[in-house]
Amino acid sequence: MLSSKVSFNASHTERYGTIFAARDTDAQAPIALFPSHIALHALPMRWLAVLVLLLLPVWGGRNVGFLNVPECLLPGIDISHHQQRIDWQRLVESSELHFVFVKATEGGDFRDSLFAENWAWLREMGIRRGAYHFFRPKRSGALQAEHYLRTVELQPGDLAPVLDIETTDGVSPEKVIREVSEWLRVVEKALQVRPIIYTNQHFYERYLAGYFDDYPLWIARYSDEYPRLSARFWHFWQYSEKGRLNGIHRLVDLNVFRGTPQMLDRLCWYPQEGLHSSEYSPVSP
């Protein structure tokens, strides 16, 4: 888990609907909702009618000049000190964000230099916020979890903690699973919430498939095609690392959540409730 106009890769523009809603009149073309091989003008009328009936319940009510933003794909970003200081007022005024994940910690002792500042601004701006830990498999999972818990103070409504696991650091797959399990156990016991697991599609298929299936999953795949996993569904998809947004001077990772705002709320931390995966049913893309 880097500019002032909202822009996206050309390949995404061909395939997906408007995901980030820019309020600037000179913003570049929105991402197309329908795959490029489904041309609306080429569909027979009866099939077009069926398509409209199927999609009508999930279309939102706000028009952005191309198609309404669908409630079933919610836009968000993830950030760290690599994005430098962010002009949060400008970002919020020009982009619609349903969530932002912030790097908090790494390994057993590293703290992101801008975590506290970004964390406070997100609460001020009223954006759902989540904090992630970059995992180092050579270090004790339990000690890394304790470092995360000392650094991050969750408030009711914050997204569940995130474990970013995308490297083995040269240790065996068995040790990776063992230390990841320890991190999850310690954090879940402390907060009574199931953390979200972030990884890329290749790492998931090679090391994590078949493990941790009860945990919400955030998959990185920089492509114009949805991630398709062998064993389960995903909840969040990081689809680009080259986003440009007003208020952020460097490229930034772009994400979507597969679900409605109400479903996203159920992945948030509420001390009296916790997170139970049986109450959340993701929709297969």
C-alpha positions, -999 to 999 in steps of 0.1 A, spaced: 0 0 0 6 82 -48 -21 173 -85 -49 189 -84 -74 174 -108 -93 141 -103 -79 117 -128 -78 79 -135 -60 54 -157 -74 53 -192 -81 16 -189 -104 22 -159 -123 48 -178 -133 22 -204 -149 -2 -179 -164 13 -148 -190 39 -138 -182 71 -120 -167 60 -87 -151 92 -75 -176 121 -79 -156 152 -88 -174 185 -83 -149 204 -105 -164 212 -139 -131 206 -157 -125 171 -142 -116 144 -166 -141 118 -179 -156 96 -152 -150 59 -150 -176 39 -170 -201 18 -151 -206 -9 -177 -178 -31 -190 -165 -19 -224 -178 -50 -242 -214 -42 -232 -224 -13 -254 -259 0 -245 -268 10 -280 -260 -26 -292 -283 -44 -268 -317 -56 -280 -345 -37 -264 -358 -66 -243 -324 -72 -228 -319 -35 -222 -351 -35 -203 -340 -65 -182 -307 -48 -174 -324 -16 -163 -347 -35 -140 -318 -53 -124 -297 -22 -119 -325 2 -109 -326 -8 -72 -289 0 -66 -285 32 -85 -281 62 -63 -300 94 -66 -272 119 -73 -264 125 -110 -228 134 -119 -232 139 -156 -227 104 -168 -246 78 -147 -257 79 -111 -231 67 -87 -243 32 -76 -247 27 -39 -232 -8 -42 -197 6 -50 -185 31 -25 -152 50 -32 -124 54 -7 -86 59 -5 -57 48 17 -29 70 27 4 72 46 33 97 51 41 90 14 12 113 4 28 141 26 5 166 43 -30 166 28 -53 196 23 -83 179 39 -107 209 33 -99 209 -4 -101 171 -7 -135 169 10 -149 198 -11 -139 182 -44 -142 145 -39 -168 122 -23 -151 97 0 -170 71 20 -139 59 38 -102 65 43 -76 40 56 -45 55 72 -12 38 79 -6 37 116 22 12 124 47 -12 109 65 -41 126 72 -38 163 82 -1 167 75 20 136 48 47 137 38 66 106 49 102 111 16 116 98 -8 91 114 -19 113 143 -25 143 121 -44 123 94 -64 105 121 -75 137 137 -84 154 104 -106 124 93 -126 127 125 -130 164 120 -142 159 85 -167 132 95 -152 106 71 -152 69 81 -117 62 91 -96 30 95 -61 24 107 -38 -3 92 -7 -21 104 20 -32 79 29 -67 91 65 -80 93 64 -118 96 99 -120 111 86 -102 142 63 -116 168 26 -112 158 16 -106 194 42 -79 199 32 -61 167 -5 -63 178 4 -46 211 23 -19 193 -7 -12 171 -31 -11 201 -8 13 219 -8 36 189 -44 36 176 -73 48 197 -105 38 181 -137 58 185 -172 43 180 -179 42 142 -143 38 132 -136 10 107 -123 -22 122 -84 -25 125 -66 -35 93 -37 -60 90 -17 -54 59 1 -86 50 19 -86 16 54 -100 22 69 -131 38 102 -114 46 118 -147 38 101 -168 65 82 -200 59 45 -199 50 37 -217 82 54 -190 103 35 -163 83 2 -180 92 12 -185 128 23 -149 134 -7 -134 115 -30 -156 136 -14 -142 168 -18 -106 156 -55 -112 148 -60 -130 181 -46 -102 203 -64 -74 185 -97 -92 183 -95 -101 221 -87 -65 230 -113 -48 209 -140 -75 204 -140 -70 166 -127 -90 137 -99 -71 119 -99 -66 82 -72 -83 62 -54 -65 34 -33 -83 8 -27 -85 -29 -44 -111 -50 -12 -131 -57 -2 -132 -21 -37 -142 -11 -38 -171 -35 -3 -183 -26 -3 -180 11 -37 -171 26 -64 -190 6 -83 -212 30 -72 -193 61 -90 -165 79 -122 -169 59 -142 -153 87 -124 -120 84 -134 -91 60 -110 -91 31 -94 -61 12 -77 -72 -20 -53 -52 -41 -54 -58 -78 -44 -30 -101 -66 -39 -131 -98 -30 -148 -112 -64 -139 -127 -73 -105 -105 -96 -84 -118 -132 -86 -106 -153 -58 -105 -191 -57 -119 -195 -22 -141 -165 -12 -154 -130 -19 -138 -97 -12 -152 -67 7 -128 -39 -4 -108 -37 -37 -78 -15 -42 -79 -11 -80 -53 16 -87 -22 31 -71 -22 61 -95 -51 82 -83 -49 120 -84 -72 139 -61 -75 176 -52 -57 183 -19 -33 154 -23 0 163 -40 11 128 -47 -4 97 -63 -28 79 -40 -43 44 -39 -80 42 -50 -104 17 -35 -140 7 -36 -162 -11 -10 -186 -37 -24 -218 -28 -6 -241 -1 6 -233 26 32 -253 5 57 -232 -26 50 -200 -5 54 -213 7 88 -214 -29 99 -177 -32 94 -172 -4 119 -162 -8 156 -189 -3 182 -177 -13 217 -211 -27 227 -217 -48 196 -185 -60 180 -183 -74 145 -198 -107 136 -192 -120 101 -224 -140 101 -243 -107 102 -226 -94 70 -232 -111 37 -210 -98 9 -223 -98 -26 -202 -117 -52 -190 -94 -80 
